[in-house]
């Protein structure tokens, strides 16, 4: 029954094209592990996620992320859970984590907004998360600003008002206190235009709203992550790959065709495209060597000289 409930939740919350993160946090060791999923890979790995819940709390990202092909990758070459990888805003979620006031604050939120939540999740005794799903995605910076104003106004947790943030996954056990989360009052047909929340802020003129706006405006709203490359003191080629993925060969050959079979020009464009996904130049250079070999376009010049020249292209802003 638990597995069925979990699958029903994930299929109701995300679309077939959405990607999201499942995060496991071990509160004893403070180890955090992020896994990039869609609804299909999630279902395939559900038994492992359930097993992990024996020692880890399970969280998910409320917003959707880019697929692997278009993501900024971390040092392990997996999609990174950062703002710049968020592809779609899906909901506003309010986190009430003060057990002395949470019930009153939840009641005040629902009464004041005068709309029913998509769902209510009790995460611990007297702690709640209230979700309002949205009809359409909105600009992430505007979403964060509105979210923070409302968090101050309704006394919910301001620290979760960023597009990449995590929330507890329904039907799993909170391993901070071994509390089995209680998921109720859910109706995934309840989705709202973001303008409802913008209009509420615009039309609410009391002192607390003015204070909430002022507090939110003092917060620096971070733009999506921009990577700065650190130049190397020395340039030494290090081989990293033995085989090449077919999708990368396809990417390279498509660029090659668009550029009249000019391999040098294609190398440069391929480097600039791959640089959006990874900071590892050696990996990219290796890819080019393997691709060129596979399509019978071998280098006709000194490898070290070619490596240094292409690295200068990689470093260009």
C-alpha positions in Angstrom: 0.0 0.0 0.0 2.8 2.4 0.8 4.5 1.8 -2.6 1.2 2.4 -4.4 0.6 5.7 -2.4 4.1 6.9 -3.2 3.8 6.1 -6.9 0.4 7.8 -7.1 1.9 10.9 -5.5 4.9 11.2 -7.8 2.7 10.6 -10.9 0.2 13.2 -9.7 2.8 15.8 -8.9 5.2 15.5 -11.9 4.6 15.1 -15.6 6.2 12.4 -17.7 8.8 14.9 -19.1 9.7 16.4 -15.7 13.0 15.6 -13.9 13.5 16.1 -10.2 15.8 15.2 -7.4 15.3 12.7 -4.6 17.6 13.5 -1.7 18.5 11.2 1.2 19.8 12.7 4.4 21.4 10.7 7.2 20.9 12.7 10.3 23.5 10.7 12.2 26.3 11.3 9.8 24.9 14.4 8.1 25.6 12.8 4.7 23.4 14.1 1.9 23.0 12.3 -1.4 21.1 13.6 -4.4 19.6 11.4 -7.1 18.3 12.9 -10.5 15.1 11.1 -11.6 12.1 11.2 -13.8 8.9 9.3 -12.9 10.1 6.2 -14.7 13.5 6.0 -13.1 11.9 6.8 -9.7 9.6 3.8 -10.0 12.4 1.5 -11.0 14.4 2.5 -8.0 11.6 2.8 -5.5 12.5 -0.4 -3.6 16.0 1.1 -3.0 14.6 4.4 -1.8 12.3 2.6 0.6 15.2 0.6 1.9 17.3 3.8 2.3 14.5 5.2 4.5 15.5 2.8 7.2 18.3 5.2 8.0 17.7 8.3 5.9 15.0 10.9 5.6 13.7 11.2 2.1 13.1 14.6 0.4 12.2 15.8 -3.1 12.5 19.0 -5.1 9.1 20.7 -5.5 10.2 22.2 -8.8 11.3 20.5 -12.0 14.9 20.3 -13.3 16.5 20.0 -16.7 17.4 16.6 -18.2 21.0 15.3 -17.9 21.8 16.5 -21.5 21.1 20.1 -20.7 22.2 20.3 -17.0 25.1 21.8 -15.3 27.1 18.8 -14.1 28.8 18.4 -10.7 32.3 17.1 -10.1 31.0 13.5 -10.4 29.5 14.2 -13.9 25.9 14.1 -12.6 23.3 16.8 -12.8 23.7 19.3 -10.0 20.8 20.4 -7.7 21.4 24.2 -8.4 19.2 27.1 -9.4 20.6 27.2 -12.9 19.3 23.6 -13.5 15.7 24.4 -12.5 13.5 24.2 -15.6 9.9 24.7 -14.3 8.4 26.2 -11.2 5.5 23.9 -10.1 4.3 25.0 -6.7 4.4 27.3 -3.7 5.0 25.4 -0.5 4.8 26.9 3.0 6.9 25.2 5.7 5.6 25.7 9.3 8.2 24.2 11.6 7.5 26.0 15.0 5.4 23.5 17.0 4.1 26.2 19.3 2.5 28.2 16.5 2.2 26.0 13.4 -1.4 25.0 13.7 -2.6 28.5 14.2 -0.4 29.7 11.3 -1.7 27.0 9.0 -5.3 27.9 9.7 -4.5 31.6 9.2 -2.8 30.9 5.9 -5.7 29.0 4.4 -8.4 31.4 5.8 -6.6 34.5 4.7 -5.7 33.3 1.1 -9.2 31.8 0.9 -8.1 28.9 -1.3 -7.7 25.2 -0.6 -4.2 23.7 -0.6 -3.4 21.1 -3.2 -2.2 19.1 -0.2 -1.2 19.3 3.5 1.7 17.2 4.8 2.3 16.8 8.5 6.1 16.3 8.7 6.4 15.9 12.5 4.1 16.4 15.5 2.7 20.0 15.1 4.8 20.7 12.0 3.2 21.1 8.5 4.0 21.8 4.9 1.2 23.4 2.8 1.4 23.0 -1.0 -0.4 25.1 -3.6 0.4 23.7 -7.1 0.6 26.2 -10.0 -1.0 26.1 -13.4 2.0 27.4 -15.3 5.7 28.0 -14.6 6.8 31.5 -13.7 10.0 33.4 -13.6 12.2 31.9 -10.8 13.3 35.3 -9.4 9.8 36.6 -9.2 8.7 33.3 -7.6 11.3 33.6 -5.0 10.5 37.2 -4.2 6.8 36.4 -3.8 7.5 33.3 -1.8 9.7 35.2 0.7 7.2 38.0 1.1 4.4 35.5 1.9 6.7 33.5 4.2 7.4 36.6 6.3 3.7 37.5 6.2 2.4 34.1 7.3 5.4 33.2 9.6 6.6 30.2 7.7 10.2 29.2 7.1 12.1 31.7 5.0 15.0 29.3 4.4 13.1 27.1 1.9 12.1 29.9 -0.5 14.6 29.1 -3.2 13.6 27.3 -6.4 16.0 24.4 -5.9 15.0 23.6 -2.3 13.8 20.3 -0.9 10.7 19.3 1.0 9.8 16.1 2.8 8.4 13.3 0.7 4.9 12.1 1.8 4.5 8.5 3.1 8.2 8.3 4.2 9.4 8.3 7.8 11.1 11.4 9.2 14.3 9.9 10.6 15.0 12.9 12.8 12.3 11.6 15.1 11.0 8.4 13.4 7.7 10.2 12.7 5.7 8.7 9.7 4.6 11.7 7.7 0.9 12.2 7.5 -0.4 13.1 4.0 -4.0 14.4 3.9 -6.5 16.8 2.3 -4.9 16.3 -1.1 -6.5 17.1 -4.4 -4.2 17.4 -7.4 -6.9 19.0 -9.4 -6.4 22.1 -7.3 -3.9 24.2 -9.2 -3.7 28.0 -9.2 -2.5 30.9 -11.3 0.5 32.5 -9.8 -1.3 35.9 -10.2 -3.5 35.0 -7.2 -0.5 35.2 -4.9 0.9 38.4 -6.6 -2.6 40.0 -6.4 -2.9 39.1 -2.7 0.4 40.9 -2.0 -0.6 43.9 -4.1 -4.0 44.3 -2.5 -3.0 43.7 1.1 -2.0 47.0 2.6 -1.7 46.3 6.3 1.4 47.0 8.4 2.6 43.4 8.4 2.6 43.2 4.6 4.6 46.4 4.3 7.1 45.0 6.8 7.2 41.7 4.9 8.0 43.4 1.6 10.7 45.5 3.2 12.3 42.4 4.8 12.1 40.4 1.5 13.6 43.4 -0.5 16.7 43.4 1.7 17.5 39.8 0.7 19.8 39.4 -2.2 18.1 37.3 -4.8 20.7 35.1 -6.3 20.7 34.6 -10.1 21.3 31.1 -11.5 24.8 29.9 -11.0 27.5 31.2 -13.2 30.7 29.2 -13.4 34.1 30.9 -13.3 36.9 28.8 -14.7 40.3 28.9 -12.9 43.2 29.0 -15.3 45.7 26.3 -14.8 49.3 27.0 -13.8 50.5 24.4 -16.3 48.7 22.5 -19.1 49.2 18.8 -19.0 47.0 16.5 -21.0 45.4 13.6 -19.0 43.6 10.9 -20.7 40.2 10.1 -19.1 38.0 8.1 -21.5 38.3 4.9 -23.3 34.9 4.9 -25.1 32.5 7.7 -26.3 28.8 7.9 -25.9 26.8 7.7 -29.2 24.9 10.9 -28.3 28.1 12.9 -28.2 29.2 11.5 -31.6 25.8 12.6 -32.9 26.2 16.1 -31.4 29.6 16.5 -33.0 28.6 15.2 -36.4 25.5 17.5 -36.4 27.7 20.5 -35.8 30.2 19.2 -38.4 27.4 19.0 -41.1 26.2 22.5 -40.3 29.8 23.8 -40.8 30.6 22.3 -44.2 32.7 19.5 -42.8 35.1 21.9 -41.1 36.5 19.8 -38.2 38.5 22.7 -36.7 35.5 24.9 -36.5 33.4 22.0 -35.2 35.9 21.4 -32.4 35.6 25.0 -31.2 31.8 25.0 -31.3 31.6 21.6 -29.6 33.9 22.8 -26.8 31.8 25.9 -26.3 28.6 23.8 -26.1 30.1 21.2 -23.8 31.5 23.9 -21.6 28.0 24.7 -20.5 27.7 21.2 -19.0 31.1 20.5 -17.4 34.2 22.3 -16.2 36.4 19.3 -17.0 38.3 20.3 -20.2 40.3 17.1 -20.3 37.0 15.2 -20.5 35.9 17.3 -23.4 39.2 17.1 -25.2 39.1 13.3 -24.8 35.7 13.2 -26.3 36.9 15.1 -29.3 39.8 12.7 -29.9 37.5 9.7 -29.6 34.8 11.2 -31.8 37.3 12.2 -34.5 38.8 8.7 -34.5 35.3 7.2 -34.8 34.3 9.3 -37.8 37.8 9.1 -39.5 38.8 12.7 -38.8 42.1 12.2 -36.9 44.3 15.1 -35.9 47.0 16.1 -38.3 49.1 18.2 -35.9 51.1 18.0 -32.7 48.8 16.8 -29.9 50.3 19.1 -27.2 50.1 22.2 -29.4 46.5 21.3 -30.3 45.6 20.7 -26.7 46.9 24.0 -25.5 45.2 25.9 -28.3 41.8 24.3 -27.6 42.2 24.9 -23.9 42.5 28.6 -24.7 39.1 28.4 -26.5 37.7 26.6 -23.4 38.7 29.4 -21.1 37.0 32.1 -23.2 34.1 33.8 -21.4 
